[in-house]
Amino acid sequence: MTSRITAPSTRLVLVGGGPRAIGVLERLAASAAQPPQAARLQRTPLHVDVIDPHMPGAGRIWRAEESPLLLMNSRAADVSIHTDPTVEIEGPVRAGPSLAEWAEGIRRGTIEAPTSGTARLAEIEALQPEHFASRRVQALYLEWFFGQVLAALPTAVTVTVHRTTATAVRRAGEGWSVELEDRDALSADLLLLAAGHTDARPSAARHRLAAFARRHGGTYLAPAQASDVPLAQLAPGQDVIVRGMGLAFVDLMALLTEGRGGEFVADPQPGEPDRLAYRPSGREPRLWAGSRRGVPYHSKVRDEGADAGLGELAHVTPAALAAREDADGLLDFRSDVVPLIAAEIHRQVPGAPLAAPGEEPLAWLDDPLAWLEGEAHPQVTRDAVVRHIEQDLHARTRGDVTPARALFQLLLRLHGVLVDQLPATRLRGGAGGAYPRWWHSLFSFVDSGPPPHRLHQMLALERAGVLRFLGPRVHVTAEETTGRFTARGAAGVQVTADALVDAFLPEPSLAESTNPLLRNLVAGGEDAVGRESAATPGALEVDAGHRVIAPDGTARPSLWAVGPWTSELPIGAFARPHTNAPCHRRNDALARVLLEAALHRGEARLSPASGHDGAVTAATTATAATAAAALTAVTTVREDAAEPERATDRSPRSPRAPRLGVLGPGKIGRALARTALRRGVEVQVTGRAPAAALSATLPGARAVDLAELTAASDVVALTVPLHVALSLDPSALDGAVVIDATNPWGEADAAAVAAARETLGDTEAELSTSELLAAHLPGARLVKTLNHIGYHDVEEHGRPDGDTVRRAIALAADDPQAAAAVAQLLHRIGYEPVRVGTLAEGRELEPGAGLFSGWCTREELGLRRAAQVRAA
């Protein structure tokens, strides 16, 4: 376990382990493996710390445990996190499978499945290139990608994943100190802030809405990820006002209809082959939906990647943008850029209109129901919204879809050009200039819409009376006289209800983020790390190379930031293959800057006379220029990863999640490790496979030897065959709390059990197998559990705390403290722990005994146990 590299490592800390951060890490590792960089790294290695309480690779947004009703808004063939030969980068291209190709590889057996959960495996088995995968399958794809990144690391690059939250960043000499929620701070030579979307603290307006609802016994649900919205607060048949008709609304619609037992069935009509009907369950609320536009996002286009006849850009070009700059080299997005975009659309998209004199150039696209203003009859609004959705589905999925396809492809191309050509520093006008947020909203409205069947479902729900449309420019008030919310659409629709849902994600804002580190970046007084962007209020200002701009206007030479809360134009973390995707170009340019800065930092240490800080500053300045040019055109991995140095931190600690050790990562061991990792538990593994193979299979778990597993784990899960467990060194697990998940299967186990009984004089076979094992491991604190759940169910049956049908897992132990530690772990990974007595009573959990098989809740397990006691 000792590294062959003896030089001190340069330390790069990544705050955030989601797909954007891991995309940068992959690009860094790819460049680090090139011969020139690899040779330099042998002299001055690099250690990377990844800080994220959520599953690394997938991060917070993509969750392997969320509802299968929550879908991707791109087809499986159109999603890839890998670079490909079309991507114009300086680093090496490392092609890899798209989401669809990954699923095909799993079916063929050339790629190992990242889960044993039966339902998720069935989804992967059924996934075809034209399908819209569930978000939880995308999470598995991202987890797998992270494992591949770790397994392919050069020997001079090591990674440690810290399953915790970074709470603050402080200057510390020539580097940084990153304070953590539940442990000592980490020291960083170089620091990349790469947190993704975060929740927001209630604004004053939302706080008032929540307070109003509490006073009057109503409900207000604030913006949040769909999986986090407490939809149980909405009663069957209740009228609910919903603000927002984008992707978040589509997700909530699915959870409140199909998610409550409703069913969509085929109901084709002449000229409407894809028409659906909805069969209510009776548990749905009645949704009254409206938004600024009053219509949902456009449907995805059929065969959207097929040739649409686009030519070269003629209006939105570097030369045309430069010609509109003012004397200071700045552009106004509304007056200078939007007219060029409108002209490009008119030129390239058949039937695209030109704006009337005095009209906003893209009003026809951004506000399709503007003509409804002043109408007074609700039926007019209903008919207008329904007609818009029907026409959109026809234009994008039936007949000649060339105009819709051309618009889709053109906006995708324009978005890439604007990413390259319009850093926030090139624009004047601030928020009034409508960039990047207005443009990103329009781009998402046209290009990032839901699968077509979701809009067919929307129409079916309207016909079934479950969904009503409020139309555009919806205004909601809280009426103290009635104690209810009232929503009024611009066209005269009005409804009063007890419940209001804001169906959109929280706006990215440093000041209002629930993430303490982000809040403190610009609000730390003299200790402030950065400053708010004038061009993008609420966001952290970064330059074209993603360096954080300090309060005095200078760029921090060793601090970078990416994400929706920065002044960069949002670009996502994965993209359609073979499109020279901006996200890959940005990740590669930034990764090469980070690698070069790390090399200079390390080389400066080896040559003290060169001037450490000056060398780093010069390196990052030079490489930032390179990056700007490019932009304008685990717990761990390796057995040889050293434990990072830590700065002193005396701030209060939050309770730390239990650390799980897994001895024997076979089927049950891997399922348990993956489940624990996804629940934020730090996992260490001891097995026969090489560390790189374990990293690929269990990304984020740390490969250790048995001595460290015993010493550094709060609970060790013994998931080897019983005969192997009975042959362990009797002192190997001394002092450890040990889960006995074994069962006596097969001849080898039977022989080992017989030998153990003979050794102990148990001629009548009165001892349970756990008592035999406890006698063999006298220093271990044994707890019998997890042997009575199938490995394929471990990842699938966990439920959140408080769920009324949470699965109970029985445990038996002689040591109450050991039982409590294991119960805490079981609770954390989604199960209801139920103690059934001592190890002797653990017989009830053995194969063939009364509690061995069957799914049950805590109450049901208690009844089964009581019935056994009476029968005995």
CORPE-V750480 format. One record per pair of residues at least 6 apart in sequence whose ideal C-beta (glycine too) atoms are under 8 Angstrom apart, sorted by the first residue. I is the first residue (numbers start at 1). GAP is how many residues later the second one is. Records with the same first field share a line. If there is no record, write none. Layout:
# CORPE-V750480
I = GAP, GAP
This chain:
# CORPE-V750480
1 = 638, 639, 703, 704, 707
2 = 638
3 = 42, 155, 637, 638, 639
4 = 151, 636
5 = 37, 40, 150, 151, 635
7 = 36, 37, 38, 595, 599
8 = 594, 597
9 = 35, 36, 37, 38, 149, 593, 633
10 = 34, 35, 36, 37, 179, 180, 588, 589, 591, 592, 595
11 = 35, 36, 37, 38, 164, 175, 176, 177, 178, 179, 633, 634
12 = 34, 35, 36, 37, 176, 177, 178, 179, 180, 582, 586
13 = 35, 36, 38, 163, 165, 173, 175, 177, 178, 179
14 = 7, 10, 11, 34, 35, 36, 37, 178, 180
15 = 36, 37, 151, 154, 163, 176, 177, 178, 179, 180, 502
16 = 34, 35, 36, 43, 177, 178, 179, 180, 547
17 = 33, 34, 35, 37, 38, 39, 40, 42, 129, 144
18 = 34, 36, 39, 40, 41, 42, 43, 44, 176, 177, 178, 555
19 = 38, 39, 40, 43, 62, 123, 126, 177, 554, 555
20 = 174, 176, 542, 543, 553, 563, 567
21 = 29, 31, 38, 171, 173
22 = 34, 35, 120, 123, 124, 127
23 = 58, 550, 551, 560, 561, 564
24 = 168, 170, 538, 563, 566, 567, 570
25 = 23, 25, 124, 134, 566
26 = 68, 119, 123, 561, 565
27 = 56, 62, 64, 557, 560, 561, 563, 564, 565
28 = 20, 129, 563, 564, 566, 567
29 = 120, 123, 124, 125, 128
30 = 61, 62, 64, 561
31 = 6, 60, 61, 557, 560, 561, 564
32 = 6, 9, 14, 122, 124, 125, 563
33 = 59, 119, 121
34 = 57, 58
37 = 558, 562
38 = 116, 118
40 = 559, 563
41 = 113, 115, 116, 558
42 = 114
43 = 559, 560, 563
44 = 554, 555, 557, 558, 559, 561, 562
45 = 111, 112, 113, 557
46 = 110, 111, 112, 549, 552, 556
47 = 110, 111, 112, 113, 594, 595, 597
48 = 109, 110, 111, 112
49 = 110, 111, 112, 113, 137, 139, 595
50 = 6, 109, 110, 111, 112, 584
51 = 111, 113, 114, 115, 127, 129, 135
52 = 7, 8, 109, 110, 111
53 = 110, 111, 112, 128, 627
54 = 6, 626
55 = 8, 9, 84, 88, 622, 623, 645
56 = 87, 90, 105, 578, 643, 644
57 = 85, 86, 87, 88, 89, 90, 642, 643
58 = 6, 80, 81, 82, 84, 85, 88
59 = 83, 137
60 = 136, 137, 138
61 = 135, 136, 164
62 = 73, 74, 76, 77, 80
63 = 72, 73, 76, 164, 615
64 = 51, 53, 56, 72, 75, 76, 79, 614, 731
65 = 71, 613, 733, 765
66 = 69, 70, 73, 160, 161
67 = 67, 69, 160, 187, 188, 192
68 = 51, 55, 66, 68
69 = 65, 182, 185, 186, 189, 190
70 = 64, 65, 66, 156, 157, 181, 184, 185
71 = 61, 62, 63, 64, 183, 379, 380, 383
72 = 7, 27, 60, 61, 62, 63, 66
73 = 59, 174, 227, 375, 376, 377, 378
74 = 58, 226, 502
75 = 25, 54, 55, 56, 57, 225
76 = 22, 23, 24, 27, 51, 52, 53, 54, 55, 56, 57
77 = 21, 22, 23, 52, 53, 228, 500
78 = 20, 226, 227, 498, 499
79 = 19, 20, 21, 54, 59, 62, 495, 496, 497
80 = 16, 17, 18, 19, 494, 495, 496, 497
81 = 15, 60, 61, 64, 492, 493
82 = 12, 13, 14, 15, 16, 63, 495
83 = 6, 10, 11, 12, 501, 505
84 = 9, 11, 493, 494
85 = 8, 10, 493
86 = 492, 493, 494
87 = 6, 493, 494, 497, 498, 501
88 = 492, 497, 545
89 = 495, 496, 499, 500, 541
90 = 498, 499, 502, 536, 540
91 = 497, 500, 501
96 = 49, 52
97 = 7, 8, 14
98 = 479
99 = 28, 34, 38, 39, 42
100 = 27, 28, 29, 31
102 = 9, 39, 42
103 = 21, 22, 24, 30, 34
105 = 6
106 = 6, 7, 18, 19
107 = 17, 18
111 = 33
112 = 584, 585
113 = 8, 11
114 = 26, 29, 30, 33, 560, 583
115 = 6, 25, 559, 680
116 = 551, 554, 555, 558, 675, 676, 678, 679
117 = 554, 675, 676, 678, 679
118 = 674, 675, 678
119 = 677
120 = 16, 17, 20, 675, 676
123 = 10, 11, 13, 14
124 = 13, 16
127 = 6, 10
132 = 168, 319
143 = 556
144 = 555
146 = 488, 553, 554
147 = 548, 549, 550, 551, 552
148 = 548
150 = 9, 484, 487, 542, 545, 546, 549
151 = 486, 541, 542, 544, 545
152 = 540
153 = 6, 484, 485, 539
155 = 483, 485
158 = 479, 480, 482, 483, 484
159 = 475, 477, 478, 479, 482
160 = 474, 475, 476, 477, 481, 483, 484, 542
161 = 473, 474, 475, 539, 541
162 = 18, 21, 24, 473
163 = 472, 494, 517, 518, 519, 537
164 = 16, 17, 18, 19, 492
165 = 15, 16, 350, 351, 352
166 = 12, 13, 14, 15, 351
167 = 12, 13, 14, 349, 350, 484
168 = 10, 11, 348, 349, 352
169 = 7, 8, 9, 10, 22, 24, 348, 351, 352, 360, 390
170 = 6, 7, 9, 357
171 = 6, 356, 358
172 = 15, 475
174 = 15, 384, 438, 439, 442
175 = 12, 13, 14, 15, 16, 383
176 = 11, 12, 13, 15, 382, 383
177 = 8, 9, 10, 11, 470, 472
178 = 7, 8, 9, 10, 13
179 = 6, 470, 472
180 = 6, 469
181 = 472, 473
182 = 471, 472, 473, 474, 475
183 = 463, 466, 470, 473
184 = 462, 463, 464, 465
185 = 461, 462, 463, 464
186 = 458, 460, 461
187 = 457, 458, 459, 460
189 = 369, 409, 412
190 = 368, 369, 370, 404, 407, 408, 411
191 = 367, 368, 369
192 = 367, 368, 369, 370, 398, 402
193 = 324, 328, 347, 355, 366, 367, 368, 369, 370
194 = 367, 368, 369
195 = 320, 322, 323, 368, 370
196 = 367, 368, 377
197 = 28, 308, 309, 311, 367
198 = 308, 310, 315, 316, 317, 320, 367
199 = 25, 26, 29, 307, 314, 315
200 = 23, 306, 307, 309, 312, 313, 314
201 = 311, 312, 313
202 = 8, 20
203 = 309
206 = 14, 16, 17, 296
208 = 270
209 = 11, 13, 269, 291
210 = 10, 12
212 = 6, 8, 266, 268
213 = 6, 7, 286, 287
215 = 268
216 = 267, 268, 282
217 = 266, 281
218 = 265, 266, 267, 280, 281, 282
219 = 14, 15, 21, 279, 280, 281
220 = 265, 279, 280, 281
221 = 8, 9, 10, 12, 13, 278, 279, 280, 281
222 = 280, 284
223 = 25, 279, 280, 281, 282, 283, 284
224 = 281, 282
225 = 280
226 = 22, 25, 26, 29
229 = 23, 26, 272
231 = 21, 24, 25, 28
233 = 266
234 = 6, 22, 51, 265, 267
235 = 50
236 = 24, 46, 47, 48, 49
237 = 45, 47, 48, 49
238 = 47, 48, 259, 260, 261
239 = 46, 47, 49, 256, 257, 258, 259, 260
240 = 45, 46, 47, 48, 257, 259, 260, 261
241 = 47, 49, 229, 235, 244, 246, 254, 256, 258, 259, 260
242 = 7, 10, 45, 46, 47, 48, 258, 259, 261
243 = 47, 48, 231, 233, 244, 257, 258, 259, 260, 261
244 = 45, 47, 258, 259, 260
245 = 44, 45, 46, 48, 49, 50, 51, 52, 258
246 = 45, 50, 51, 198, 199, 257, 258
247 = 50, 197, 201, 202, 203
248 = 255, 256, 257
249 = 40, 42, 47, 254, 255
250 = 46, 47, 200, 204, 208
252 = 249, 251
253 = 34, 201, 204, 205, 208, 214
254 = 200, 203
256 = 28, 29, 31
257 = 21, 23, 27, 200, 204, 209
258 = 6
260 = 21, 23, 24
261 = 20, 22
262 = 16, 17, 18, 19, 21, 22, 204
263 = 15, 16, 18
264 = 12, 13, 14, 15, 193, 196
265 = 11, 12, 13, 14
266 = 9, 10, 11
267 = 8, 9, 10, 193
268 = 6, 7
269 = 6
274 = 119, 123, 178, 179, 182
275 = 181, 184, 185
276 = 177, 180, 181, 183, 184
277 = 183, 186, 187
278 = 179, 182, 183, 185, 186, 188
280 = 184, 186
284 = 182
285 = 214
286 = 179, 180, 181, 182
287 = 174, 179, 180, 181
288 = 180, 181, 182, 199, 207, 209
289 = 178, 179, 180, 181, 214
290 = 179, 180, 181, 182, 184, 197, 199, 203
291 = 181, 183
292 = 75, 180, 181, 182
293 = 73, 74, 75, 76, 152, 179
294 = 75, 78, 87, 91, 175, 176, 177, 178, 179, 180, 195, 196
295 = 73, 74, 90, 93, 94, 177
296 = 93, 153, 154, 159, 162
297 = 147, 148, 149, 151, 152, 153
298 = 94, 98, 106, 147, 148, 149, 151
299 = 93, 94, 97, 98, 150, 151, 152, 153, 155, 156
300 = 96, 149, 150, 151, 152
301 = 95, 96, 100, 103, 104, 107
302 = 94, 95, 96, 99, 103, 150
303 = 98, 102
304 = 101, 104, 105
305 = 271
306 = 99
308 = 94, 97, 98, 100, 101
309 = 93, 97
310 = 38, 96, 99, 100, 103
311 = 37
313 = 31, 100, 101, 104
314 = 30, 33
315 = 25, 26, 28, 29, 32
316 = 21, 24, 25, 28, 98, 101, 102
317 = 100
318 = 103
320 = 20
321 = 10, 15, 16, 19, 100, 101
324 = 7, 12, 13, 16
325 = 6, 11
326 = 102
328 = 100
329 = 97
330 = 96, 97, 98
331 = 6, 91, 95, 96, 97
332 = 95, 96, 97, 101
333 = 89, 94, 96, 100, 101, 102, 105, 106
334 = 95, 98, 99, 100
337 = 81, 85, 98
338 = 22, 23, 24, 96
339 = 22
341 = 20, 21, 73
342 = 12, 13, 19, 20
344 = 66, 70
345 = 7, 17, 20, 62, 65, 66
346 = 6, 7, 8
348 = 58, 62
349 = 54, 57, 58, 61
350 = 52, 53, 56
351 = 52
352 = 51, 55
353 = 11
355 = 6, 7, 8, 9
360 = 6
362 = 80
363 = 7
365 = 77, 81
366 = 76, 79
367 = 105
368 = 20
369 = 15, 16, 19, 102, 103, 122
370 = 102
372 = 8, 9, 12, 99, 100, 118, 119
373 = 99, 100, 117, 118
374 = 116, 117
375 = 6, 116, 117
376 = 115, 116
377 = 115
378 = 114, 115
380 = 111, 112
381 = 88, 89, 90, 108, 110, 111, 112
382 = 80, 86, 87, 111
384 = 87, 107
385 = 84, 86
386 = 73, 76, 83
389 = 66, 69, 70
390 = 69
392 = 63
393 = 59, 62, 63
395 = 6, 8, 9
396 = 8, 56
397 = 55
407 = 39
408 = 38, 39
411 = 32, 35, 36
412 = 35, 164, 167
415 = 28, 32, 167
416 = 163, 164, 165, 166
418 = 21, 151
419 = 150, 152, 163, 167, 212
420 = 162, 211, 212, 213
421 = 211
422 = 13, 147
423 = 120, 121, 144, 145, 208, 209
424 = 11, 12, 109, 111, 112, 117, 143, 144, 145
425 = 110, 118, 119
427 = 6, 8, 108
428 = 107
429 = 6, 106
430 = 104, 105, 106, 107
431 = 6, 105, 106
433 = 102
435 = 100, 134
436 = 100, 132, 133, 134
437 = 99
439 = 130
440 = 129, 130
458 = 9
461 = 6
462 = 6, 7
468 = 27
469 = 24
470 = 17, 18, 19, 23, 25
471 = 18, 19, 20, 22
472 = 17, 18, 19
473 = 16, 17
474 = 13, 14, 15, 16
475 = 12, 13
476 = 9, 10, 11, 12, 24
477 = 8, 9, 11
478 = 7
479 = 6, 7, 17
482 = 14
484 = 12, 13, 14
485 = 11, 12, 13, 14, 15
486 = 8, 9, 10
487 = 7, 8, 9, 10, 13
488 = 6
506 = 6
507 = 31
508 = 30, 31, 55, 56, 57
509 = 29, 30, 56
510 = 8, 9, 11, 12, 13, 22, 28, 29, 30, 55
511 = 8, 11, 12, 27
512 = 7, 26
513 = 6, 52
518 = 22, 47
520 = 9
521 = 7, 8, 9, 19, 27
522 = 6, 7, 8, 9, 10, 18, 29
528 = 23
529 = 19, 21, 27, 30
530 = 10, 11, 18, 19, 20, 21, 26, 31
531 = 9, 10, 18, 19, 20, 22
532 = 6, 7, 8, 9
533 = 6, 7, 8, 33, 34
534 = 7
535 = 6, 32
536 = 31
538 = 27
539 = 26, 27, 28
540 = 8, 21, 25, 26, 27
541 = 7, 8, 25, 26
542 = 6, 7, 18, 19, 20, 24, 25, 26
543 = 6, 12, 81, 85
544 = 80, 83, 84, 87, 88
545 = 10, 15, 44, 45, 48, 78, 79, 80, 82, 83, 86
546 = 14, 15, 16, 20, 22, 40, 44, 47, 81
547 = 8, 9, 10, 12, 13, 73, 77
548 = 7, 8, 11, 12, 13
549 = 6, 7
550 = 6
555 = 69
557 = 40, 59, 60, 63, 64
558 = 39, 43, 58, 62
560 = 30, 33, 34
562 = 6, 24, 28
564 = 6
568 = 18
571 = 11, 12, 15
572 = 11
573 = 10
574 = 9
575 = 6, 7, 8, 9
585 = 45, 46
586 = 45
588 = 42
589 = 37, 38, 41, 42
590 = 37
592 = 31, 34, 35
593 = 27, 30, 31, 33, 34
596 = 23, 24, 26, 27
597 = 19, 22, 23, 26
599 = 20
600 = 15, 16, 18, 19, 20
601 = 11, 14, 15, 18
603 = 7, 12
604 = 6, 7, 8, 11, 12
605 = 7
634 = 61, 65, 66, 67, 68
635 = 47, 48, 49, 65, 66, 67
636 = 59, 64, 65, 66, 67
637 = 54, 55, 58, 65, 66
638 = 53, 54, 57, 65
639 = 52, 64, 65
641 = 61
657 = 23, 24, 25, 171
658 = 23, 56, 57, 163, 166, 167, 170
659 = 22, 23, 24, 25, 53, 54, 55, 56
660 = 12, 13, 16, 21, 22, 23, 24, 53, 54, 55, 56, 57, 165
661 = 22, 23, 24, 25, 43, 48, 49, 51, 52, 54, 55, 56, 75
662 = 7, 10, 11, 21, 22, 23, 24, 25, 39, 54, 55, 57
663 = 6, 23, 24, 43, 46, 53, 54, 55, 56, 57, 70
664 = 22, 23, 54, 55, 56, 57, 60
665 = 8, 20, 22, 24, 29, 32, 33, 54
666 = 53, 54
667 = 124
668 = 51, 73, 118, 123, 126
669 = 16, 18, 48, 50, 51
670 = 27, 28, 121
671 = 120, 121, 123, 124
672 = 45, 47, 69, 114, 122, 157
673 = 10, 12, 25, 28
674 = 24, 121
675 = 119, 120, 123, 154, 155
676 = 7, 149, 152, 153
677 = 6, 21, 22, 23, 24
678 = 117
679 = 119, 149, 150, 151
680 = 148
681 = 144, 147, 148
682 = 20
683 = 15, 17, 18, 19
684 = 17, 18, 19, 20, 24, 25, 28, 29
685 = 9, 13, 16, 17, 18, 19, 24
686 = 17, 18, 19, 20, 23
687 = 7, 16
689 = 8
691 = 12
694 = 7, 9
695 = 6, 8
704 = 8
706 = 26
709 = 7
710 = 6, 22, 23, 24, 25, 26
713 = 23
714 = 23, 107, 111
715 = 21, 22, 23, 24, 106, 107, 110
716 = 17, 20, 21, 22, 23
717 = 21, 22, 24, 69
718 = 7, 15, 20, 21, 22, 23, 24, 55
719 = 22, 23
720 = 22
721 = 21, 24, 25, 27, 28
722 = 20, 21, 22, 23, 27, 30, 31, 47, 51
723 = 25, 26, 28, 29, 30
725 = 15, 17, 48, 51
726 = 26, 27, 29, 30, 46, 47, 50
727 = 25
728 = 48, 49
730 = 46, 47, 48, 49
731 = 48
732 = 45
733 = 44, 46, 47
734 = 45, 46
735 = 44, 45, 46
736 = 44, 45
737 = 43, 44, 46, 78, 80, 81, 84, 85
738 = 39, 42, 43, 44, 45, 80
739 = 44, 46, 47, 83
740 = 29, 30, 33, 34, 42, 43, 44, 45, 47, 102
741 = 44, 45, 46
742 = 27, 31, 45
743 = 6, 26, 44, 103, 104
744 = 6, 9, 25, 102, 103
745 = 102
753 = 16, 19
756 = 6, 16, 17, 19, 20
757 = 6, 8, 10, 15
760 = 7, 12, 15
762 = 10
767 = 8, 73
768 = 16, 44, 71, 72, 73, 74, 75, 78
769 = 73, 77
770 = 12, 14, 42, 69, 72
771 = 68, 69, 71
773 = 9
774 = 6, 8, 40, 65
781 = 32, 34, 36, 37
782 = 31, 32, 33, 36, 57
783 = 28, 29, 30, 32, 35, 36, 39
784 = 27, 28, 29, 55, 58, 61
785 = 24, 25, 26, 27, 37, 41, 48, 60
786 = 8, 23, 40
787 = 58, 59, 65
788 = 21, 22, 57, 63, 64, 65
789 = 8, 18, 20
793 = 62
797 = 10, 33, 34, 58
798 = 9, 31, 32, 33
799 = 6, 7, 8, 31, 32
800 = 6, 30
801 = 26
804 = 53
805 = 52
806 = 24, 25, 26, 51, 52
807 = 24, 25, 48, 49, 50
808 = 23, 24, 25, 26, 48, 49, 50, 52, 53
809 = 17, 22, 23, 24, 25
810 = 24, 25, 26, 34, 35, 41, 51
811 = 8, 11, 12, 15, 22, 23, 24, 25
812 = 23, 24, 25, 26, 27, 28, 29, 30, 32, 33
813 = 6, 9, 22, 25, 26
814 = 24, 25
819 = 16
822 = 11
823 = 10, 12
826 = 6, 7
827 = 6
832 = 25, 26
834 = 24, 27, 28
836 = 6, 8, 9, 15, 29
843 = 6
844 = 6, 7, 8, 21, 24
845 = 6, 7
846 = 6
850 = 14, 17, 18
851 = 10, 13, 14, 17
854 = 10
856 = 8
